[in-house]
Amino acid sequence: MRASQRARGEDVALVDSLLSADERRRSSGVRFDELRAEQKGLGKLIGKASGDEKADLLKRASRLAADVKTADAERDAADAETQELLQRLGNLIHPDVPVGGEEDFVTLETHGTHRDFTAEGFQPRDHLELGRLLGAIDVERGAKVSGSRFYFLTGVGALLELALVNAAIAQATAAGFTPMLTPALVRPQSMAGTGFLGQAAQDVYHLDKDDLYLVGTSEVPLAAYHMDEILDADRLPLRYAGFSPCFRREAGSHGKDTKGIFRVHQFDKVEMFSYVLPEDSQAEHQRLLEWEKQWLTSLGLPFRVIDVASADLGSSAARKYDCEAWIPTQGKYRELTSTSDCTEYQSRRLSIRVREDKKVRPLATLNGTLCAVPRTIVAILENHQQADGSVRVPEVLRPYLGGREVLEPVTK
């Protein structure tokens, strides 16, 4: 665990503090049990005694009651400290995760080819210009109404979102996922249990008056869906596909992606979520990745798969793969989907267990983005644009757009 914390760039001393607090929790618990046993034994003696002997025993019982109360308080304090430190500890990273920061990822695969727009005789427009031509994106009025990093999807932009959501849900359903419409507001226990109130807390919106949090992903309500439950092993794997609005403060992203709709405060997303036996989590992780690759391939997008480095994992993930699509006007790959193996990290914090052969133990949870809508729209517009500003519609989306093959400009 020390090595894992070090690789994450997190506080290694936290492990030693946790061990120390846990030792105090254990020893104070033993002390409390010993005193309670003595107190019970003394109670039996008092019932049989009389006269001076009983008076002495009563004085002793009074002192013992105070000692029991003190030991109980010490036990509770040590337990609270242990739990607080435990909540701050990240998941144990997989040994094959590349060590390092954001730029130390390892590229595992590359799919598709970049279009040569020069050979086609025109310079590619960015998604914002294409959005204006198509009457699909309005960031000016989004900023007027709500502030920076907000937007309207209008006309074919709104239809394109609905097509993406329907196609993504259709793929997930065909793969055996149960479609879910999830709450966008959750209690603190749900947010903390999934690991989003640690290092990610600065990116979360909190409603103080109601003590509720706006979710940044439907992973949160999907993980908490079975909170405080024991699931039978023969029900696993359980797979859900959640559609929800997502809200992120984007703290720390000042100056990044300020133009357009790639990095925004509110967006819609289809998220895959799996509950499996711990020994099956790595295989399930590969399945989630394959479903993401299948989705991006169906959209005709060039993309690469990266093995995310240790310091860029997020506290709940033991390992994470990102699929990054090529964005022509940026000349680089950008994250479109992500899938994480959270092993037993979330299930332990949310008290979700599995019963197998009369034994009860934690299970493993995994998540995988299927379609983060605005970023997918960015990639589709830029990669499938044509010289006149029109955009070819990927075949998988056409049934959800009335058979439309091309999105035509509405303005010059």
C-alpha positions in Angstrom: 0.0 0.0 0.0 2.9 2.4 0.7 4.2 1.6 -2.8 0.8 2.3 -4.3 0.5 5.6 -2.5 3.9 6.6 -3.7 3.1 5.7 -7.3 -0.1 7.8 -7.1 1.9 10.8 -5.8 -0.1 10.6 -2.6 0.9 10.8 1.1 2.8 7.6 2.0 2.8 8.6 5.7 -1.0 8.1 5.6 -0.5 4.4 5.6 1.5 4.5 8.9 -1.0 6.9 10.4 -3.7 4.4 9.5 -1.9 1.5 11.0 -1.3 3.4 14.2 -4.9 4.5 14.5 -6.1 0.9 13.8 -3.8 -0.4 16.5 -5.3 2.1 19.0 -8.8 1.0 17.8 -8.0 -2.7 18.4 -6.3 -2.2 21.8 -9.0 0.2 23.1 -11.6 -2.3 21.9 -9.9 -5.1 23.9 -9.6 -2.8 26.9 -13.3 -1.9 26.7 -14.3 -5.6 26.5 -12.1 -6.5 29.5 -13.7 -3.7 31.6 -17.2 -4.6 30.5 -16.5 -8.3 31.5 -15.2 -7.1 34.9 -18.3 -4.9 35.3 -20.7 -7.8 34.6 -18.8 -10.0 37.0 -18.9 -7.4 39.7 -22.6 -7.0 39.2 -23.1 -10.6 40.1 -21.0 -10.2 43.2 -23.0 -7.2 44.4 -26.2 -9.1 44.1 -24.9 -11.7 46.5 -23.1 -9.4 49.0 -24.3 -7.4 52.0 -23.2 -4.9 54.6 -19.7 -3.4 54.3 -18.7 -5.9 51.6 -21.6 -4.6 49.4 -20.7 -1.0 50.1 -17.1 -1.6 49.0 -18.3 -3.4 45.9 -20.6 -0.6 45.0 -17.8 2.0 45.3 -15.6 -0.2 43.1 -18.5 -0.5 40.6 -18.8 3.3 40.5 -15.1 3.7 39.6 -15.4 0.8 37.1 -18.4 2.5 35.4 -16.3 5.6 34.9 -13.5 3.5 33.4 -15.9 1.7 31.1 -17.2 5.1 29.9 -13.7 6.4 29.3 -12.7 3.2 27.4 -15.8 3.4 25.3 -15.1 7.0 24.3 -11.4 6.1 23.5 -12.6 3.1 21.4 -15.1 5.3 19.5 -12.5 8.0 18.9 -9.9 5.6 17.6 -12.5 4.0 15.3 -13.6 7.4 14.0 -9.9 8.3 13.3 -9.3 5.0 11.6 -12.3 5.4 9.3 -11.4 9.0 8.5 -7.9 8.0 7.5 -9.2 4.9 5.6 -11.5 7.2 3.5 -8.5 9.2 2.4 -6.6 6.2 1.2 -6.6 5.4 -2.6 -7.2 2.0 -4.0 -4.3 -0.4 -4.3 -3.1 0.0 -7.9 -2.6 -2.9 -10.2 1.1 -3.9 -10.5 1.1 -3.5 -14.3 -0.1 0.2 -14.2 2.6 2.5 -15.6 4.1 4.7 -12.9 4.0 8.4 -13.4 1.8 11.4 -14.2 -0.6 12.5 -16.9 1.9 12.2 -19.7 3.4 8.8 -18.6 0.6 6.7 -20.1 1.3 3.7 -22.4 -0.4 3.5 -25.8 -1.8 0.0 -26.2 -3.7 0.2 -29.5 -4.4 2.6 -32.3 -7.5 2.3 -34.5 -8.5 4.0 -37.8 -6.7 6.6 -39.9 -6.5 10.4 -39.8 -8.1 12.1 -42.8 -5.7 14.1 -44.9 -7.9 17.3 -45.4 -5.1 19.0 -47.4 -5.3 16.2 -50.0 -9.1 16.6 -50.0 -8.6 20.3 -50.8 -9.8 22.1 -47.8 -8.9 23.1 -44.2 -11.0 21.4 -41.5 -13.3 23.7 -39.5 -13.4 23.2 -35.7 -16.5 21.9 -34.0 -17.7 25.3 -32.9 -17.7 26.7 -36.4 -19.4 23.6 -37.8 -21.9 23.9 -35.0 -22.7 27.4 -36.0 -23.1 26.5 -39.7 -25.4 23.6 -38.8 -27.4 25.6 -36.3 -26.4 22.9 -33.8 -24.4 24.6 -31.0 -25.0 28.0 -29.3 -22.3 28.8 -26.7 -22.9 32.5 -26.7 -26.5 32.2 -25.4 -25.3 29.4 -23.1 -22.9 31.8 -21.5 -25.5 34.6 -21.4 -28.0 32.3 -19.5 -25.6 30.3 -17.3 -22.0 31.5 -17.6 -18.9 30.1 -19.1 -18.7 26.4 -20.1 -22.4 26.2 -20.6 -24.1 25.8 -24.0 -27.3 25.0 -25.9 -27.6 22.2 -28.4 -30.2 23.4 -31.0 -31.8 21.8 -34.0 -29.8 19.0 -35.4 -27.4 19.4 -32.4 -30.2 18.3 -30.1 -31.3 15.6 -32.5 -27.7 14.3 -32.7 -27.5 14.0 -28.9 -30.7 12.0 -28.8 -29.5 9.8 -31.6 -26.2 9.2 -29.7 -28.0 8.3 -26.5 -30.5 6.0 -28.2 -27.7 4.2 -30.2 -25.5 3.8 -27.1 -28.4 2.4 -25.0 -29.3 0.1 -27.8 -25.7 -1.3 -28.0 -25.5 -1.6 -24.2 -28.9 -3.4 -24.1 -27.8 -5.8 -26.8 -24.7 -6.6 -24.7 -26.9 -7.5 -21.7 -26.9 -4.3 -19.7 -30.0 -3.2 -17.9 -30.9 0.4 -19.0 -31.2 2.8 -16.0 -32.3 6.4 -15.6 -30.5 7.5 -12.4 -30.8 10.3 -9.9 -28.6 13.4 -10.4 -28.6 14.2 -6.7 -27.1 11.9 -4.1 -26.4 11.8 -0.4 -22.9 12.3 1.0 -22.6 8.6 1.8 -23.1 7.7 -1.9 -20.6 10.3 -3.1 -18.0 9.4 -0.5 -18.5 5.7 -0.9 -17.6 5.8 -4.6 -14.4 7.9 -3.9 -15.5 11.3 -5.2 -15.1 13.2 -1.9 -11.4 12.7 -1.7 -9.0 14.2 -4.3 -12.0 14.8 -6.6 -14.1 16.8 -4.1 -13.1 20.2 -5.5 -14.8 19.2 -8.8 -18.1 18.4 -7.2 -21.2 20.6 -6.8 -22.7 20.6 -3.3 -26.1 21.8 -2.3 -25.5 23.0 1.2 -29.1 23.6 2.2 -30.1 20.0 1.4 -26.7 18.3 1.9 -26.9 16.7 -1.5 -24.4 16.4 -4.3 -24.8 16.8 -8.0 -23.2 13.7 -9.6 -20.4 14.1 -12.1 -21.2 10.6 -13.5 -24.0 8.1 -13.1 -21.3 5.8 -11.8 -22.1 7.2 -8.4 -25.8 6.3 -8.2 -25.1 3.0 -10.0 -22.5 2.1 -7.4 -24.7 3.0 -4.5 -27.7 1.2 -6.0 -26.9 -1.9 -4.0 -25.5 -0.1 -1.0 -25.9 -2.1 2.3 -27.0 -5.2 0.4 -25.8 -8.8 0.2 -26.1 -10.2 -3.4 -26.2 -13.9 -4.2 -23.2 -15.0 -6.3 -25.5 -16.6 -8.9 -26.9 -13.1 -9.7 -23.5 -11.9 -10.9 -22.4 -10.3 -13.1 -24.9 -7.5 -12.8 -24.5 -4.9 -15.5 -26.3 -1.6 -15.7 -26.2 1.2 -18.4 -27.1 4.5 -16.7 -28.1 7.6 -18.6 -27.9 10.9 -16.6 -27.0 14.5 -16.7 -23.5 15.1 -15.2 -22.2 18.2 -13.4 -18.5 19.1 -12.9 -17.0 22.3 -11.6 -13.9 21.7 -13.7 -11.8 23.1 -10.9 -8.1 23.4 -11.9 -9.0 23.5 -15.6 -8.6 27.3 -15.9 -7.5 28.1 -19.4 -8.1 24.6 -20.7 -10.6 23.9 -23.5 -12.3 27.3 -23.0 -13.6 27.3 -26.5 -16.5 25.1 -27.5 -18.1 22.2 -25.8 -15.3 19.8 -25.1 -14.9 20.7 -21.4 -18.2 21.9 -19.9 -20.0 22.1 -16.5 -23.1 20.1 -17.5 -23.4 17.3 -20.0 -25.3 14.0 -20.6 -23.6 10.6 -20.5 -24.3 6.9 -20.9 -22.3 4.9 -18.4 -21.7 1.2 -18.1 -21.4 -0.3 -14.6 -20.7 -3.9 -13.5 -20.8 -5.9 -10.3 -18.7 -9.0 -10.5 -16.8 -11.5 -8.3 -13.3 -10.0 -7.4 -11.5 -12.7 -9.3 -13.5 -11.8 -12.5 -12.8 -8.1 -12.4 -9.8 -8.0 -14.8 -11.7 -10.0 -17.4 -14.7 -7.8 -17.0 -12.4 -4.7 -17.4 -11.4 -6.1 -20.8 -15.0 -6.6 -21.8 -15.9 -3.0 -20.9 -13.0 -1.8 -23.0 -14.1 -3.9 -26.0 -17.6 -2.5 -25.8 -16.1 1.0 -25.8 -14.0 0.2 -28.8 -17.0 -1.3 -30.6 -18.9 1.9 -30.0 -16.2 4.3 -31.3 -15.6 2.0 -34.3 -19.3 2.1 -35.1 -19.0 5.9 -35.2 -16.1 5.8 -37.6 -13.8 7.7 -35.3 -10.0 7.2 -35.3 -8.9 6.5 -31.8 -6.2 5.1 -29.5 -6.3 3.1 -26.3 -4.0 4.1 -23.4 -3.1 2.5 -20.1 -3.4 5.4 -17.7 -0.5 6.2 -15.4 -0.6 5.7 -11.7 -0.9 9.4 -10.6 -3.7 10.0 -13.1 -6.0 7.1 -12.0 -8.4 8.7 -9.5 -8.6 7.3 -6.0 -11.1 4.5 -6.7 -9.4 2.9 -9.7 -6.9 0.1 -9.5 -6.4 0.4 -13.3 -7.9 2.6 -16.0 -8.0 2.5 -19.8 -8.9 5.6 -21.8 -10.1 5.6 -25.4 -8.9 8.9 -27.0 -10.4 10.1 -30.3 -8.4 12.1 -32.9 -9.5 15.7 -33.0 -8.3 17.1 -36.4 -8.2 20.8 -35.6 -6.3 20.2 -32.3 -4.0 17.7 -34.0 -4.1 15.3 -31.1 -6.0 12.6 -29.4 -8.5 13.6 -26.7 -10.2 11.4 -24.1 -13.7 10.2 -25.2 -14.3 7.2 -23.0 -12.7 5.7 -19.9 -13.1 2.4 -18.1 -11.9 1.6 -14.5 -11.5 -1.5 -12.5 -12.3 -0.4 -8.9 -11.8 -3.9 -7.5 -13.3 -4.0 -3.9 -12.6 -0.3 -3.1 -16.2 0.9 -3.6 -18.0 -2.2 -2.4 -16.2 -2.1 1.0 -17.0 1.6 1.5 -20.6 1.1 0.4 -21.0 -2.2 2.3 -22.0 -4.2 -0.8 -21.2 -7.9 -0.4 -21.7 -11.2 -2.2 -22.9 -14.5 -0.7 -21.2 -17.6 -2.1 -21.2 -21.1 -0.5 -22.6 -19.6 2.8 -19.6 -17.2 2.9 -20.0 -13.4 2.6 -17.3 -11.1 1.1 -16.9 -7.9 -0.8 -17.4 -7.9 -4.5 -15.7 -5.9 -7.3 -17.2 -2.9 -9.2 -16.2 -1.5 -12.6 -17.3 1.4 -14.7 -16.9 2.4 -18.3 -18.1 5.5 -20.3 -20.0 4.5 -23.4 -20.9 8.0 -24.6 -20.1 11.3 -23.1 -22.3 13.3 -25.5 -20.6 16.7 -26.0 -17.1 15.3 -26.6 -18.6 12.7 -28.9 -20.3 15.4 -30.9 -17.0 17.3 -31.2 -15.3 14.2 -32.6 -18.1 13.4 -35.0 -18.4 16.9 -36.4 -14.7 17.3 -36.9 -13.9 13.9 -38.3 -16.9 13.6 -40.6 -17.1 17.1 -42.0 -17.1 18.0 -45.7 -15.8 20.9 -47.6 -19.1 22.8 -47.7 -19.6 22.6 -43.9 -21.9 19.6 -44.0 -21.3 16.5 -41.8 -21.7 12.9 -42.8 -23.8 11.0 -40.2 -22.3 7.7 -39.0 -24.5 4.8 -40.2 -25.2 3.6 -36.7 -26.9 6.9 -35.9 -29.0 7.2 -39.1 -32.0 5.2 -37.8 -32.3 7.6 -35.0 -32.1 10.7 -37.3 -34.9 9.7 -39.6 -32.5 8.0 -42.0 -30.6 11.3 -42.6 -27.1 10.6 -44.1 -25.8 14.2 -44.0 -26.3 17.2 -41.7 -26.6 20.2 -43.9 -25.6 23.8 -43.1 -28.4 26.2 -42.3 -26.2 29.3 -42.6 -23.2 30.3 -44.5 
